[in-house]
């Protein structure tokens, strides 16, 4: 599986997604409520700093070590938060039209573009629990349209394979004609562990899979 970067839409949309920037109207889940802190779903680097560790032999502290994260993770945010966006940079909120897109590997998907942070995961991956329900199309083994633990890469180095900057929601294998999903209402439920806290985002949206888009086809990138 090839590595695919799906973050250039943020630049094209002209959104203020630089580290520490803010975006009005984003739906966030935070430790004590909504926050306007968002950050780039592109590979803009953010940095957190670990606490100095005492040296066992001398009792002194070692030099602080910088830890860098990318792809929308802002470790230095004032409190833990999670925001989700769709292709083009619009926030995923109640009433959103959620567009179908090609993942570059020849598979249709609905993409979730996260902005999150406020804690130090001390790893290059965070795990999203994603559940999507679509009336008449809840076809997976758990009775959902889609339900999975989605591994999301926040490291600044490129992994060997996989998508960057997006958490993909793949179509059930029984959906052979994606246009059947066009205009269908859907509910989205996403959670992520932030240390000892659980952050979540919920939204009631409408799927967008118009024939003129689907008929263009979804082909693997060279």
Buried (B, 14 or more C-beta within 10 A) or exposed (E): EEBBBBBEBBEEEEBEBBBBBEBEEBBBBBBEEEBBBBBBBBBBEBEBEEEEEEEEEEEEEEEEEEBBBBBBBBBBBEBBBBBBBBBEBBBBBEEBEBBBBBBBBEEBBBBBBBBBBBBBBEEBEBBBBBBBBBEEBBBBEEEBBBBBEBEBBBBBEEEEEBBBBBBBBBBBEEBEEBBBBBEBEBBBBBBBBBEEBEBEBBBEBBBBBEEEBBEEEBEEEE
